[in-house]
Amino acid sequence: MSTAALDTQDAQKTTGAAGRHAGGQQVTFPRVVHMEWIKLRSLRSTLYTLAITVALVIGFGLLFSSVVGSGDGPGEDDFGDPTSISLGGVMLAALAVAVLGVLMSAGEYATGSIRATLAAVPSRLPVLWGKVTVFAVVSFALMLVAVLGAFLAGQSVMSSRGLETTSLSDPGVFRALAGAAVYLTGAGLIGLAVGVLLRNTAGAITLVVGALFVVPGLIQLLPSSWNDAIGPYLPSNAANAVMTVRTASDSLSPGSGLAVFAVYIVVLLAGAAVLFKRRDA
């Protein structure tokens, strides 16, 4: 039996059980959050995706830390920000987290379990905010651990190779690590919101991947004046300004980058809330 089929069965079982539990008691936000927590940890795809994400963050961080500065050409010793090297797996891991966010929302429409969820919580919006709360807390906690692991392991490897390293006490380092966890969590929340907006798993994944990972590359093909005006304000580029210690001259400041990235998340979640409240399941 496929993972998708197993997930469908899991979703129906967990949602049905949670719905029966909520149906017999007053529906409160903590109970909705608990229901969403049960659903998240019960789906095999969730556990697999979280494990893959952690592996990407730590694995690629170690890989980049192991190969940087290994060439013999001029300037090979000047490889840039040591912290960013150890966070080399974050961008790829963001893809996995974004997909997980889509699955957490649009996946319920695909399995049909959203109907049982809304029957248990007729007011609807607590369901969305419950998903956001559970996803944000779980993702940020796990991603912060993964990022710290990648940083500590990567810096250890670079130190053993005689390369420049940084420590948690250096200016901007912990902010960059926390920023990486924020970016990963935010990418997932964007995926969750788009999943609610489109209610189609494949379409939502395509849109999120395009917006976060394809568009920034295409923007670089535009004239430099356009690239300089638009590029820094794209979601991934704005978040990248938060998770780098040595900010590039053509990027936003960490504070501005965080604000821009937060605006994308808030606007998408607000739009998702409006449609989630109005549309039929």
C-alpha positions as CSV (number, residue, x, y, z in Angstrom):
1,M,0.0,0.0,0.0
2,S,1.4,3.5,-0.9
3,T,2.3,6.2,1.6
4,A,-0.5,8.4,0.1
5,A,-3.1,5.7,0.8
6,L,-1.8,5.2,4.3
7,D,-1.9,8.9,4.9
8,T,-5.5,9.1,3.7
9,Q,-6.4,6.3,6.1
10,D,-4.5,8.0,9.0
11,A,-6.1,11.4,8.3
12,Q,-9.6,9.9,8.3
13,K,-9.0,8.0,11.5
14,T,-7.4,10.8,13.4
15,T,-9.8,13.5,12.2
16,G,-12.8,11.3,13.0
17,A,-11.5,10.5,16.5
18,A,-10.7,14.1,17.2
19,G,-14.1,15.2,15.8
20,R,-16.0,12.8,18.1
21,H,-13.9,14.0,21.0
22,A,-14.6,17.6,20.3
23,G,-18.3,16.9,19.5
24,G,-18.9,15.8,23.1
25,Q,-17.3,18.8,24.7
26,Q,-17.3,22.6,24.3
27,V,-15.1,23.5,21.4
28,T,-12.2,25.7,22.7
29,F,-9.1,26.8,21.0
30,P,-6.8,24.6,23.2
31,R,-8.9,21.6,22.2
32,V,-8.6,22.6,18.5
33,V,-4.9,22.9,18.9
34,H,-4.7,19.5,20.5
35,M,-6.7,18.1,17.6
36,E,-4.3,19.5,15.1
37,W,-1.4,18.2,17.1
38,I,-2.8,14.7,17.0
39,K,-3.3,15.0,13.2
40,L,0.2,16.3,12.6
41,R,2.0,13.7,14.5
42,S,-0.2,10.8,13.3
43,L,0.5,11.3,9.5
44,R,3.4,9.3,8.2
45,S,4.2,11.9,5.5
46,T,4.6,14.6,8.3
47,L,7.2,12.5,10.2
48,Y,9.0,11.6,7.0
49,T,9.2,15.2,5.8
50,L,10.4,16.5,9.1
51,A,13.1,13.9,9.2
52,I,14.1,14.7,5.6
53,T,14.2,18.4,6.5
54,V,16.5,17.9,9.5
55,A,18.7,15.7,7.4
56,L,19.0,18.3,4.6
57,V,19.9,21.1,7.0
58,I,22.6,19.1,8.8
59,G,23.8,17.0,5.9
60,F,24.3,19.8,3.4
61,G,25.7,22.0,6.1
62,L,28.4,19.4,6.8
63,L,29.0,18.8,3.1
64,F,29.6,22.5,2.4
65,S,31.7,22.9,5.4
66,S,33.8,19.9,4.3
67,V,34.5,21.1,0.7
68,V,34.7,24.9,1.1
69,G,38.2,26.3,0.5
70,S,39.5,23.0,-0.8
71,G,40.4,24.4,-4.3
72,D,43.9,25.6,-5.3
73,G,42.8,28.7,-7.3
74,P,43.3,32.3,-6.3
75,G,40.9,33.5,-3.6
76,E,39.9,30.0,-2.5
77,D,40.7,30.9,1.1
78,D,38.4,33.9,1.0
79,F,35.1,31.9,1.0
80,G,32.9,34.5,2.7
81,D,30.8,34.1,5.8
82,P,31.6,30.9,7.8
83,T,28.1,30.9,9.3
84,S,26.4,30.9,5.9
85,I,28.6,28.0,4.8
86,S,27.3,25.8,7.7
87,L,23.7,26.9,6.8
88,G,24.1,25.8,3.2
89,G,21.3,23.3,3.5
90,V,18.7,25.7,4.7
91,M,17.4,26.8,1.3
92,L,16.9,23.2,0.1
93,A,15.3,22.3,3.4
94,A,12.9,25.2,3.0
95,L,11.4,23.3,0.0
96,A,10.6,20.3,2.2
97,V,9.0,22.5,4.9
98,A,7.0,24.4,2.3
99,V,5.6,21.1,0.9
100,L,4.8,20.0,4.5
101,G,2.8,23.2,5.0
102,V,0.8,22.5,1.8
103,L,0.1,18.9,2.9
104,M,-1.1,20.1,6.3
105,S,-3.8,22.2,4.7
106,A,-4.6,21.1,1.1
107,G,-4.0,17.5,2.1
108,E,-7.2,17.5,4.2
109,Y,-9.2,18.6,1.1
110,A,-7.6,15.8,-0.9
111,T,-8.5,13.1,1.7
112,G,-11.9,14.7,2.5
113,S,-11.1,14.8,6.2
114,I,-11.7,18.6,6.2
115,R,-15.4,17.9,6.3
116,A,-15.2,16.0,9.6
117,T,-12.9,18.7,11.0
118,L,-15.3,21.5,10.2
119,A,-18.2,19.5,11.5
120,A,-16.4,19.3,14.8
121,V,-15.5,23.0,14.7
122,P,-18.3,24.9,12.9
123,S,-16.8,28.3,13.5
124,R,-13.9,27.3,11.2
125,L,-11.3,29.9,11.9
126,P,-10.1,28.2,15.1
127,V,-9.2,25.3,12.8
128,L,-6.9,27.5,10.7
129,W,-5.3,29.2,13.6
130,G,-4.9,25.9,15.3
131,K,-3.0,24.6,12.3
132,V,-0.9,27.7,12.2
133,T,-0.1,27.4,15.9
134,V,0.9,23.8,15.8
135,F,2.9,24.1,12.6
136,A,4.7,27.2,13.7
137,V,5.7,25.8,17.2
138,V,6.7,22.4,16.0
139,S,8.6,23.7,12.9
140,F,10.5,26.5,14.7
141,A,11.5,24.3,17.6
142,L,12.7,21.5,15.4
143,M,14.3,23.7,12.8
144,L,16.2,25.7,15.5
145,V,17.7,22.5,16.8
146,A,18.6,21.4,13.2
147,V,20.2,24.7,12.4
148,L,22.2,24.8,15.7
149,G,23.3,21.2,15.0
150,A,24.4,22.1,11.4
151,F,26.2,25.2,12.7
152,L,28.1,23.5,15.5
153,A,29.0,20.5,13.4
154,G,30.0,22.6,10.4
155,Q,32.2,25.0,12.4
156,S,33.9,22.0,14.0
157,V,34.7,20.6,10.6
158,M,36.0,23.9,9.3
159,S,38.1,24.4,12.4
160,S,39.7,21.0,12.0
161,R,40.6,22.1,8.4
162,G,42.3,25.3,9.6
163,L,39.6,27.6,8.1
164,E,38.1,30.7,9.6
165,T,35.2,29.9,11.9
166,T,32.6,31.7,14.1
167,S,31.0,31.0,17.4
168,L,27.6,31.6,18.9
169,S,29.0,34.5,20.9
170,D,30.2,36.4,17.8
171,P,28.0,39.4,16.8
172,G,25.1,38.4,14.5
173,V,25.7,34.7,14.6
174,F,22.8,33.7,16.9
175,R,20.5,36.1,15.1
176,A,21.4,34.5,11.8
177,L,20.7,31.0,13.2
178,A,17.4,32.1,14.6
179,G,16.7,33.8,11.3
180,A,17.3,30.5,9.5
181,A,14.7,28.8,11.7
182,V,12.3,31.6,11.1
183,Y,12.8,31.3,7.4
184,L,12.1,27.6,7.4
185,T,9.0,28.0,9.6
186,G,7.8,30.9,7.5
187,A,8.2,28.9,4.3
188,G,6.0,26.3,5.8
189,L,3.4,28.8,6.8
190,I,3.4,30.2,3.3
191,G,2.8,26.7,2.0
192,L,0.0,26.2,4.5
193,A,-1.7,29.4,3.5
194,V,-1.4,28.7,-0.2
195,G,-2.8,25.2,0.4
196,V,-5.9,26.8,2.0
197,L,-6.2,29.3,-0.8
198,L,-6.0,26.8,-3.7
199,R,-7.3,23.6,-1.9
200,N,-5.2,21.7,-4.4
201,T,-2.0,20.0,-3.3
202,A,-0.2,19.9,-6.7
203,G,-1.2,23.4,-7.6
204,A,-0.2,24.8,-4.2
205,I,3.2,23.0,-4.2
206,T,3.9,24.3,-7.8
207,L,3.0,27.9,-6.8
208,V,5.0,27.9,-3.6
209,V,8.1,26.3,-5.2
210,G,7.9,28.8,-8.1
211,A,7.5,31.8,-5.8
212,L,10.2,30.9,-3.3
213,F,12.8,29.2,-5.5
214,V,12.2,29.8,-9.2
215,V,11.3,33.5,-9.3
216,P,14.4,34.7,-7.5
217,G,16.5,33.1,-10.2
218,L,14.4,34.5,-13.0
219,I,14.6,38.0,-11.5
220,Q,18.4,37.9,-11.9
221,L,17.9,37.7,-15.7
222,L,16.3,41.1,-15.7
223,P,18.3,44.4,-16.2
224,S,20.3,45.2,-13.1
225,S,18.2,48.2,-12.3
226,W,15.1,46.0,-12.1
227,N,16.9,43.3,-10.2
228,D,18.1,45.8,-7.6
229,A,14.6,47.2,-7.2
230,I,12.7,44.0,-7.0
231,G,15.1,41.3,-5.9
232,P,15.6,42.2,-2.3
233,Y,11.9,42.2,-1.6
234,L,11.2,38.7,-2.8
235,P,10.3,36.4,0.1
236,S,13.4,34.2,0.0
237,N,15.8,37.1,-0.5
238,A,14.2,39.1,2.3
239,A,14.5,36.1,4.6
240,N,18.1,35.5,3.5
241,A,19.0,39.0,4.8
242,V,18.0,37.8,8.3
243,M,20.1,34.6,8.3
244,T,23.4,36.1,7.1
245,V,26.0,37.6,9.4
246,R,27.7,39.6,6.6
247,T,24.9,41.4,4.9
248,A,25.5,42.2,1.2
249,S,25.4,45.8,0.1
250,D,22.5,45.1,-2.3
251,S,20.3,43.3,0.2
252,L,17.9,44.5,3.0
253,S,19.1,44.9,6.5
254,P,18.2,42.0,8.9
255,G,15.3,44.0,10.4
256,S,13.9,45.1,7.1
257,G,14.2,41.6,5.7
258,L,12.3,40.1,8.6
259,A,9.6,42.8,8.3
260,V,9.1,42.1,4.5
261,F,9.1,38.3,5.0
262,A,6.5,38.7,7.8
263,V,4.3,40.8,5.6
264,Y,4.1,38.0,3.0
265,I,3.1,35.5,5.7
266,V,0.5,37.8,7.3
267,V,-1.1,38.8,4.0
268,L,-1.3,35.2,2.8
269,L,-2.7,33.9,6.1
270,A,-5.3,36.8,6.2
271,G,-6.4,35.9,2.6
272,A,-6.6,32.2,3.6
273,A,-8.7,33.1,6.7
274,V,-11.2,35.0,4.6
275,L,-11.7,32.3,2.1
276,F,-11.6,29.5,4.7
277,K,-14.4,31.2,6.5
278,R,-16.6,31.8,3.4
279,R,-16.1,28.8,1.2
280,D,-17.8,25.4,1.5
281,A,-15.6,22.4,2.3
